[in-house]
Amino acid sequence: MPHPWPAQLIITTVLQILTFVLILTKTITLLRKRTFHHPEHYILGIAWILTTTQHSLLLTSFHTITSSDSHSPGALHTLFTSSLFYSPTITLLKISATYILLRLQTSLPRRALLYTTILALQILPSTASLIFQLARCRPLAYNWIPDPARALYPNGKCVGGKGVRDGVLWFEGGMGVSMSIVLVVLAGVFWGKMYKDEKKMIDRVGLTLMITLGVFSVSANGVRMALLRGVPAAGGEVTTTTMSRDEFDMKVRVIEWMVLEEQAWILILCIPSLKPLFAKNAHRFSLHSYNTADNDDEPQPSRFNRISSNDASSSSSHPHPQHLHKPPSSKTSPPPNKTKNPRRQRQRKHHPRHPIRTNTTTSPTLPFIPTPALKSTIANINRVTPSPIPLSSAETIWPTPNMYAPPRREDDDDGDEEEGEEEDVEELLRGGGGILMTTEFQIRSEHVSRMPSRDDVLRERDT
């Protein structure tokens, strides 16, 4: 009768599916951003493949042994092969974690020396442990076959006993725990440097998750090293042809904790790649966004608040109808018409001798209020006189569209008020046809040009 799966094996299976989803999301994000120039992406991909292979071998071995009541050497061989994947996988994962952490702080002194030291302290113990597991017994089958079956290999032997095996594995585990603690401390230091920086909130959240999972990884490594004390070493006194159920379960639990530690590191290393996804949906979790371009201390209204303020301002009266769609300027927000792009600023400046081309069909027409001097001039022009009024004369001054436009200097960028005045001038020039926008001097010149000259007055007096 098949034995039920233990709860820890079910947890590792669920976590393996979760790591697959995260790796797939990470790959899609990298394809969209086209950022494949960092080596930790490839290192993490190789480590995930090794972890998946190790977990598959563990499931195969457990299924083979639990489906039959005998502990076959083939299942024990698969279990031993699964344990060999731990050293290279955890080494690759910690190399990738070190690269990501040091890339977050480019101003760290002696980054190359620190990176080389961490790599050396991680690679050398893992490599030594892997070589010891492969070279300790000759032939290699001595690691999983029972004692009666060893008669087939009369020249086979294993170096040392359980003490030598435990010493090497404890040395590897101790170095692994030390490197995990170093990485957690580095993440904590970087988190402290980003504590007061509001622009790096997503980085701080990622570092917090990295610290939490890093502490779990250290705990998992410690539990694995404690369980190794109950696992019998190869080459010892084995008097039965099969391994006991307790011994097999102990080996399975050791490999399960290996897989759990690897999966925790994969979850840690997938978090930084999901930063664009977090940044895109960050506005869903807060009502205020911080605009650090103008003022880092005062919060800017969120998109929801800006829409509400626009609706409220549209119902009130505004001196310029063409600016109804723009929210009122406040202390914390920049002027509506002021742009930060210098190229657009240069495009908006016009030479005073050239007309300003605008769309007259869509621009609203401002109401024209004539002055008293202009009213009197219009009355004098419309007055019936004995002499015909010429349409134009040499003394008539007809204003051009840009004669009275306010000149703009190259360094002038005061924003809203001057642009509003310029738009008012344009509207008045279009509405009056060029003659209504005049000064007192032009009005008097126009009035004098329509009066009879001195010769005409003398000629009338003589007649």
C-alpha positions in Angstrom: 0.0 0.0 0.0 1.5 3.4 -1.0 2.5 5.6 1.9 1.0 9.2 2.0 3.3 12.1 1.1 4.7 13.9 4.1 3.5 17.5 4.6 7.0 18.9 4.0 7.2 17.2 0.6 3.9 18.8 -0.4 5.2 22.2 0.7 8.3 21.8 -1.4 6.2 20.8 -4.4 3.9 23.9 -4.0 6.9 26.2 -3.6 8.5 24.7 -6.8 5.4 25.6 -8.7 5.6 29.1 -7.2 9.2 29.5 -8.2 8.3 28.5 -11.8 5.6 31.2 -11.9 8.1 33.8 -10.6 10.8 32.7 -13.0 8.3 33.0 -15.9 7.2 36.5 -14.7 10.8 37.5 -14.4 11.6 36.3 -17.9 8.6 38.2 -19.4 9.6 41.4 -17.5 13.2 41.1 -18.9 11.9 40.5 -22.4 9.7 43.7 -22.2 12.5 45.8 -20.7 15.2 44.1 -22.8 17.6 44.0 -19.9 19.6 40.8 -20.4 23.1 42.3 -19.8 23.3 41.4 -16.1 24.8 38.0 -15.5 22.7 37.2 -12.4 19.7 36.5 -14.6 21.5 33.6 -16.4 23.0 32.4 -13.1 19.6 32.3 -11.5 18.1 30.4 -14.5 20.8 27.7 -14.3 20.2 27.4 -10.5 16.5 27.0 -11.0 17.0 24.2 -13.5 19.3 22.4 -11.0 16.7 22.9 -8.2 13.9 21.5 -10.4 16.1 18.5 -11.3 16.9 17.8 -7.7 13.2 18.1 -6.6 12.2 15.7 -9.5 14.8 13.1 -8.4 13.5 13.4 -4.8 9.9 12.8 -5.8 11.0 9.9 -8.1 12.9 8.3 -5.2 10.1 8.7 -2.7 7.5 7.4 -5.1 9.6 4.3 -6.0 10.2 3.4 -2.4 6.7 4.1 -1.1 5.0 2.3 -4.0 6.9 -1.0 -3.1 7.6 -2.3 0.4 11.3 -2.8 -0.4 14.0 -0.1 -0.4 15.6 -0.9 -3.8 19.2 0.2 -4.5 17.8 2.1 -7.6 15.7 4.4 -5.4 18.6 4.9 -3.0 20.8 5.7 -5.9 18.3 8.4 -7.1 18.2 9.8 -3.6 22.0 10.1 -3.4 22.1 11.7 -6.8 19.5 14.3 -5.7 21.7 15.2 -2.7 24.7 16.1 -5.1 22.8 19.0 -6.6 22.8 21.0 -3.4 26.4 22.3 -3.4 26.5 23.8 -7.0 22.9 25.1 -6.7 23.3 27.0 -3.5 26.7 28.4 -4.7 25.1 29.8 -7.9 22.2 31.3 -5.9 24.5 33.1 -3.4 26.7 34.4 -6.3 23.6 35.9 -7.9 22.5 37.4 -4.6 25.9 39.0 -4.0 25.9 40.5 -7.4 22.4 42.0 -7.0 23.2 43.5 -3.6 26.5 45.1 -4.7 24.8 46.5 -7.8 22.3 48.3 -5.6 25.1 50.3 -3.9 27.6 51.4 -6.6 29.2 53.9 -4.1 30.4 51.1 -1.8 34.2 51.2 -1.3 36.2 48.3 -2.6 33.3 46.6 -4.1 35.5 44.3 -6.2 37.5 43.1 -3.2 34.3 42.4 -1.2 32.7 40.6 -4.1 35.8 38.4 -4.7 36.0 37.6 -0.9 32.4 36.5 -0.7 32.7 34.4 -3.9 35.8 32.7 -2.6 34.3 31.9 0.8 31.3 30.4 -0.9 32.8 28.5 -3.8 35.7 26.9 -2.1 33.7 25.0 0.7 31.0 24.0 -1.7 33.5 22.6 -4.2 35.4 20.8 -1.5 32.2 19.2 -0.2 31.1 18.1 -3.6 34.5 16.5 -4.4 34.5 14.8 -1.0 31.1 13.2 -1.6 32.1 11.9 -5.1 35.6 10.7 -4.1 35.1 9.4 -0.6 34.0 5.9 -1.7 35.4 3.7 -4.4 33.4 2.5 -6.2 30.8 5.2 -6.0 28.0 2.6 -5.5 29.3 2.1 -2.0 27.3 5.2 -1.1 23.9 3.5 -1.5 24.2 -0.3 -1.7 23.8 -2.3 1.5 26.5 -4.4 3.0 25.7 -7.9 1.5 25.7 -6.3 -2.0 29.2 -4.9 -1.4 30.6 -8.4 -1.9 30.3 -7.8 -5.6 33.1 -5.1 -5.2 35.9 -6.8 -3.3 38.3 -3.9 -3.8 35.8 -1.2 -2.8 36.3 0.9 0.3 35.3 4.3 1.8 37.7 6.8 3.4 37.0 7.4 7.1 33.7 6.8 8.8 30.8 8.8 10.0 33.0 11.3 11.8 34.9 12.3 8.7 31.7 12.6 6.7 30.1 14.7 9.4 33.2 16.9 9.7 33.3 17.8 6.0 29.5 18.4 5.8 29.5 20.5 9.0 32.3 22.6 7.6 30.4 23.2 4.4 27.2 24.0 6.3 29.0 26.4 8.7 30.5 28.3 5.8 27.1 28.4 4.0 25.4 29.8 7.2 28.2 32.4 7.5 27.7 33.6 3.9 24.0 33.7 4.4 24.4 35.9 7.5 26.9 38.2 5.6 24.3 38.7 2.8 21.5 39.4 5.2 23.7 41.9 7.0 24.6 43.6 3.7 20.9 43.8 2.8 20.1 45.3 6.2 22.9 48.0 5.8 21.5 48.9 2.4 18.0 49.1 3.8 19.2 51.5 6.4 20.8 53.8 3.8 17.5 53.9 1.9 15.3 54.4 4.9 14.8 58.2 4.4 14.7 58.1 0.7 11.1 58.2 -0.4 12.0 57.5 -4.0 13.3 54.0 -3.2 10.3 52.7 -1.3 10.0 49.7 -3.6 13.7 48.9 -3.1 13.2 49.0 0.6 10.2 46.6 0.4 12.3 44.2 -1.7 15.2 44.4 0.8 12.8 43.7 3.6 11.6 40.5 1.9 15.1 39.5 1.1 16.1 39.9 4.8 13.1 37.8 5.9 13.7 35.0 3.5 17.5 35.2 4.2 16.8 34.5 7.9 14.6 31.6 6.9 17.4 30.3 4.7 19.9 30.4 7.6 17.4 28.5 9.8 16.8 25.9 7.1 20.5 25.3 6.8 20.8 24.9 10.6 18.0 22.4 10.7 19.6 20.4 7.8 22.9 20.2 9.6 21.2 19.0 12.8 19.4 16.3 10.9 22.7 15.0 9.3 23.7 13.7 12.7 21.1 11.0 12.5 21.9 9.8 9.0 24.3 6.8 8.8 27.4 7.2 6.8 28.4 5.0 3.9 30.9 2.3 4.6 29.6 1.6 8.1 28.3 -1.6 9.5 25.1 -2.4 7.7 23.8 -5.9 8.5 20.5 -5.9 6.6 19.9 -6.0 2.8 17.5 -3.1 3.1 17.5 0.3 4.8 15.1 0.8 7.6 12.1 3.1 7.2 13.4 5.6 9.7 16.8 5.9 8.0 15.2 6.5 4.7 12.8 9.1 6.0 15.7 10.9 7.7 17.6 11.1 4.4 14.4 12.4 2.6 14.0 15.1 5.3 17.6 16.2 4.9 17.1 16.6 1.1 13.8 18.3 1.6 15.4 21.0 3.8 18.1 21.4 1.1 15.4 22.1 -1.5 13.6 24.5 0.9 16.7 26.5 1.3 17.3 26.7 -2.5 13.7 27.7 -3.1 13.9 30.4 -0.5 16.9 31.9 -2.3 15.1 31.7 -5.6 12.2 33.6 -4.2 14.7 36.2 -2.8 16.4 36.7 -6.2 13.2 37.0 -8.2 12.0 40.0 -6.1 14.3 42.7 -7.7 13.2 41.7 -11.2 9.6 42.4 -10.3 10.3 46.0 -9.4 8.8 47.4 -12.7 5.6 45.5 -12.0 5.5 47.0 -8.5 6.3 50.5 -9.7 3.5 50.3 -12.3 0.9 49.4 -9.7 2.2 51.4 -6.8 -0.5 54.1 -7.2 -3.2 51.5 -6.3 -1.9 51.2 -2.8 -1.7 55.0 -1.9 -3.8 58.1 -2.5 -0.8 60.4 -2.7 2.2 60.4 -5.1 5.4 62.3 -4.3 6.7 64.6 -7.0 10.4 64.9 -6.1 11.2 67.2 -9.1 9.9 70.3 -7.4 9.6 69.7 -3.7 10.6 66.5 -1.9 9.0 67.5 1.4 5.5 68.4 0.4 3.2 65.7 -1.0 1.6 66.2 -4.4 -2.1 65.4 -4.9 -2.8 62.0 -6.5 -4.5 61.5 -9.8 -7.9 61.0 -8.0 -7.5 64.3 -6.1 -6.4 66.1 -9.3 -9.6 65.0 -11.1 -11.8 66.1 -8.2 -10.1 69.5 -8.1 -10.6 70.0 -11.9 -14.3 69.2 -11.5 -14.6 71.7 -8.7 -12.8 74.5 -10.5 -14.7 74.0 -13.8 -18.0 75.0 -12.0 -16.6 78.4 -10.8 -16.1 81.5 -12.8 -12.7 82.0 -14.4 -11.3 85.2 -15.9 -10.0 83.4 -19.0 -12.4 80.9 -20.5 -9.7 79.2 -22.5 -8.1 78.1 -19.2 -11.1 76.4 -17.6 -9.7 72.9 -18.2 -6.6 73.7 -16.1 -6.6 73.3 -12.3 -5.8 76.4 -10.3 -2.1 76.8 -9.4 -1.1 76.2 -5.8 2.1 76.5 -3.8 3.0 72.9 -4.2 2.1 72.4 -7.9 3.9 74.1 -10.9 2.1 76.7 -13.1 -0.3 75.1 -15.6 1.3 76.6 -18.7 4.9 76.4 -17.5 6.8 73.6 -19.1 10.0 72.0 -18.0 11.2 71.2 -21.6 13.6 74.0 -22.8 13.0 72.9 -26.4 9.3 73.6 -26.1 10.1 76.9 -24.4 12.1 77.9 -27.5 9.3 76.9 -29.8 6.8 79.1 -27.8 8.9 82.3 -28.2 7.9 84.5 -31.2 9.7 87.3 -32.9 7.8 90.6 -32.6 8.0 91.3 -36.3 6.3 88.0 -37.3 2.6 87.3 -36.8 1.5 84.7 -34.4 -0.4 82.0 -36.2 -3.3 80.7 -34.2 -6.5 78.8 -35.0 -9.2 81.4 -35.1 -12.0 78.9 -35.5 -11.5 77.2 -32.2 -10.3 80.2 -30.0 -12.9 82.0 -28.0 -13.6 85.7 -28.7 -13.1 88.1 -25.8 -15.7 90.8 -25.2 -14.5 94.3 -26.5 -15.2 97.3 -24.3 -14.4 100.6 -26.1 -12.9 103.5 -24.2 -14.4 107.0 -24.1 -11.6 108.4 -26.3 -12.3 105.7 -28.9 -16.1 106.4 -28.7 -15.5 110.1 -29.5 -13.2 109.1 -32.4 -15.8 106.8 -33.9 -18.4 109.5 -33.6 -16.1 112.0 -35.4 -15.4 109.5 -38.2 -19.1 108.8 -38.7 -20.0 112.5 -38.6 -21.2 113.9 -41.9 -18.7 116.4 -43.3 -18.9 118.5 -46.5 -15.7 117.1 -47.8 -15.4 113.4 -48.6 -13.4 111.4 -46.1 -10.5 109.6 -47.8 -10.1 105.9 -47.1 -6.5 106.4 -46.2 -4.0 109.2 -46.2 -0.3 109.7 -45.7 -0.8 110.6 -42.1 -2.9 107.6 -41.3 -1.2 105.1 -39.1 -2.7 101.6 -39.6 -1.5 99.2 -36.9 -0.1 95.8 -38.0 -1.1 92.6 -36.1 2.1 92.5 -34.1 2.8 96.3 -33.6 1.4 96.2 -30.1 2.3 92.7 -29.1 4.5 92.8 -26.0 8.1 92.0 -26.9 9.6 88.8 -25.4 13.1 88.5 -24.4 15.1 85.3 -24.9 15.5 84.8 -21.2 11.9 85.7 -20.3 10.0 82.8 -18.9 7.6 84.2 -16.3 4.9 81.7 -17.2 1.2 82.3 -17.1 0.6 86.1 -16.9 2.6 87.3 -19.9 1.2 84.5 -22.1 -2.3 85.5 -21.0 -1.6 89.1 -22.0 -0.2 88.0 -25.4 -3.3 86.0 -26.0 -5.6 89.0 -25.1 -3.7 91.1 -27.6 -4.1 88.5 -30.4 -7.9 88.2 -29.7 -8.3 92.0 -29.7 -6.4 92.4 -33.0 -8.5 89.7 -34.7 -11.8 91.1 -33.3 -11.1 94.7 -34.3 -9.5 94.2 -37.7 -6.4 96.1 -36.7 -7.9 99.6 -36.1 -9.6 99.1 -32.7 -6.4 98.4 -30.9 -4.8 101.8 -30.9 -3.2 104.2 -28.5 -4.1 107.8 -27.8 -1.4 109.1 -30.2 -2.8 107.0 -33.1 -6.3 108.0 -32.3 -5.4 111.7 -32.6 -3.5 111.2 -35.8 -6.5 109.4 -37.3 -8.8 112.3 -36.2 -6.4 115.0 -37.6 -6.0 113.2 -41.0 -9.8 113.4 -41.5 -10.0 117.2 -40.9 -9.7 119.8 -43.7 -6.3 121.1 -44.4 -5.2 124.8 -44.0 -5.4 125.4 -47.7 -9.0 124.1 -47.9 -10.0 126.4 -45.0 -8.4 129.5 -46.7 -10.0 128.6 -50.0 -13.5 128.4 -48.3 -13.0 131.7 -46.6 -12.0 133.5 -49.9 -15.0 132.1 -51.7 
